[in-house]
Structures are given as structure tokens and as C-alpha cells.
């Protein structure tokens, strides 16, 4: 595995966790929103990750046995951002203009406690990728100084 593969793996991990943190921030910001711009209740967003082979600098995937991808190493790719399929919360508020015939308002399916746990996890994962990146950078600089 080349040293540059470490940079690409760590960089893809940091990018993925950054996207995850953006989704978490959106979820927390909309936790108490009754309706979005289309009039529907906000649904929590979740980022889906997949493993991605490490590409060479020119964007092509090298299948040489010395390559990280051939050695079973891969980065992270964002497959997409999906809306959570958890049921929406029902809050009794007959005075709300958004209440149904029974007086219940559909609220977002965002659990702030879960989102805070996810935020801590994403932050720790980002920091771990940053630490790996910095170690690889230090090793590269020491190699150049030899």
C-alpha cells in the first residue's frame, strides 16, 4: 500500500463524515418543524456509505497487487442521503392549523438524543481519519528529510 493511498482513504472518510455531520445538523435544526416548504412534516435524513476502491491520481483504479484496492483496502463513498422510514411523531394539539380531524399534528421523526449520539460518533470518526492523515503526512515528511 502506498503512502498516498492512506491520504485518499483518510480523505474519503473525512468527506463522508462531513456529509454525515451536515445531515445530523439538518435533522437537529428541523426537530421541531411542523412542516417543510412543501407542507409535509420533515423526515430525518440518513447518509448511506459504501466502500469505494482507491483510485490512482488520474482517477483510474489500479489493480496491481501493490495497490491498496487490490490488498482489500478501500475508501468511503456516499451512496446517497435517504429519508428515515421511522413513523412520524403524533402530538395532540387541536388548536394547530396542521392538526388532523382528531387534533393530532404530525411532527418530525427526529430524536434529538439519537442525533447527538450520531454527532459524537461522526465527530470521533472524523478525528480518527484526521489523525491517520496527519500520521501519514508526518511519515512522508520524515521520509523526504532522510
N, C-alpha and C positions, 0 to 999 in steps of 0.2 A: 504494500500500500504506500503510495507516495504521500509526501507531506502535504501536497496541495489537495489531496482527497480529503484530508482532515478539515481543511478550510471550507471545502464545499459541503461536507456533511454538517459541520457545525453551523455554517451559514444558512443552510436549508432548515435546520432545526430552529434557529433563531427567527427566521422569517415565518415559519409555521406557528411558533408560539406567539409571535407578534400579532398574527391574524386571529389567533385564539383569544388573546387579550382584548382585541378590538371587539370581537363578538360578545365577550363577557361584559365589557363596558357598555355596549348597546343594551344588553339584557338588563343590567342593573339600572341604567337610565330609564328604561321603559317598564320597570317592575310595577309601577302604579298607574300606568297609562290605561285609560278606559278604552280608547280606540286609536288606531293609527290613521294615516291620511285617507285610507280607503273606507274608514268606518268600522273596520273589523278589529277585534282585540289583538294586541301584539302577541306573537308566539316567540318563545325563546329560540335563539339561533345557536346551532352547534356546528363546530368546524370538524370536518371529516378528513383525517390524514391517511395517506397511503405511502408505502415505501417506493422510492424512486431510484433507479440506477444512477450512479455518479457519471456525469458526462465529462469528456475532456474539455479543455479550454475552448475548442471550436464548436462545442455543442454536441459532438458525436459521442456515442457510447463506445468505449474501447472494451473489447472482450479479451484482451491479453490477460494471461494468468497473473501478471503482476499488478493488475488493476484492482482497485478496491471493490468494484462491482462484481468482478469475477471471483473475488475472495469472499463474497457473501455480504459485503458492506454496501449499504445504500443510504441515501439521504431521505428527506421527508418532502412529500408533495401534498399540496392541499387539493383533495379530490373535490371538495365543494363545501358550501355552507348550507345546511339544511335546517328547516324549522322543526322544533321538537313536536312530537306527536302526543305528548302528555296532555291529559284533559285540562281545559281551562278552568280556573277557579270560579266558583259561583258565590257572589256576595249579595246578601239581601239588602237592597236599597231601593225601595219603591218610589222614592222621590227623584231618582236619577232619570234623566231623559233616555238613558241607554238601557233601562230596566225592561225586562220582558213582561208578559202578561201576569206572571206570578210574582213580580217585584224583584227578580234576581238580575244582577248585572254580571256579564262575563268579564272576568279580569284576566290579565296575562298569566301564563303558566310558568312564571319565573319565580324560583325560590331563592331569595337573596342569600340565604346561608349556603346553599349549594354553589351559588355563583361565587361567593367569597372563597370557598374551598377550591373551586376551579381556578380562581385568580391566583391563589397562593401556589397551587400546583404549576400553573403556566409560568409564573414568575421564577420558581425554582428550576424548572426545566430550561427556561431561557438562560438563567445564570449558569447552569451546568454546561450548556453549549458555549456560552461566552468564555467560561474558564477553560474548556478544551481548546477553543480557538486561540486564547492567549498563551496557553502552554505550547501549542504548535508554533505560534509566532515567535516565542522565546527560543524554541529549539532551532527554528530556521535562522534567527539572528545569530545564535551561537555558532551554528554551522558555518555561516558566512564569515564569522570573525576568526575561524581557525586558519 
